Amino acid sequence: MTSKDAISHMARALSEAEGAAARGEVPIGAVVVSAEGRVMAAAGNRTRELNDPTAHAEMLAIRAACAEIGDERLVSCSLYVTLEPCPMCAAAISFARLKRLYYAASDPKGGGIEQGARIFSQPTCHHSPEIYPGIMEAEAVALLRDFFAARRD
Amino acid sequence: MTSKDAISHMARALSEAEGAAARGEVPIGAVVVSAEGRVMAAAGNRTRELNDPTAHAEMLAIRAACAEIGDERLVSCSLYVTLEPCPMCAAAISFARLKRLYYAASDPKGGGIEQGARIFSQPTCHHSPEIYPGIMEAEAVALLRDFFAARRD
């Protein structure tokens, strides 16, 4: 996986986040990529549209990728997401056995990787991905900042 | 909510867990109950059947209950589950704003309430339910023990 490929996949996740914002959802997007670099699934948040508190971008992308290959595990696959996953999504990433996790921005308020639950550091966590934070962080932060600023107006 | 009602709802969750075992799934069941005591949704694990690592009993029951009322929050509702929720399900319980969580057995290996991630004790957790562990614990433990013993044979 070259850096150019990683940027391309994160750009796709950011595009999904923009789509979520256009639907009035918190702008977070996620992409699952196969070992060969193929985009298996891409999704943005849909919690409001679906009336589903579990419909975070990561969850939707993981479920779609699993459905596509008919397997509950995504061994050797990577997940790209625009914001540090929450504890729910981090645990799902572990259950899905994803090999690599790339995320753009950190989330001090709700993240579950670097703060709070620190899912992958717990003795009750039985699989941890390789973690690559910070790719296209500025773009992801700007998208979230603009979304919440517009809602406050 | 009388103790008799709580036992009745946990018995329903155990029945869902037995159904999961019959399908070859890890025997865990969950029920969402309204403030008036009505069963809104009931589910057992379906991760294998659905090829979905997120298809834990709690997640399916929460999603079904939210779909039924057309709301991503289950304020004033209770969740009954036969095993201590994992971090994924605990975070979903928080997002759904469930008022009460009843669970039968503790899960030292994978639980996210009393151990490991301790989701509801984190500063990044913005809603915690009232928690009532231990109802029908012996029955839930026996069901899990028998299931895993049979698989080892």
Interface residues (C-beta under 8 A of the other chain):
Chain A: T47 R48 L50 N51 D52 P53 T54 M59 I62 R63 C66 A67 I69 G70 D71 E72 R73 C86 P87 M88 C89 A90 A91 A92 F95 A96 K109 G110 G111 G112 Q115 G116 A117 R118 I119 Q122 P123 T124 C125 H126
Chain B: T47 R48 L50 N51 D52 P53 T54 M59 I62 R63 C66 A67 I69 G70 D71 E72 R73 C86 P87 M88 C89 A90 A91 A92 F95 A96 K109 G110 G111 G112 Q115 G116 A117 R118 I119 Q122 P123 T124 C125 H126
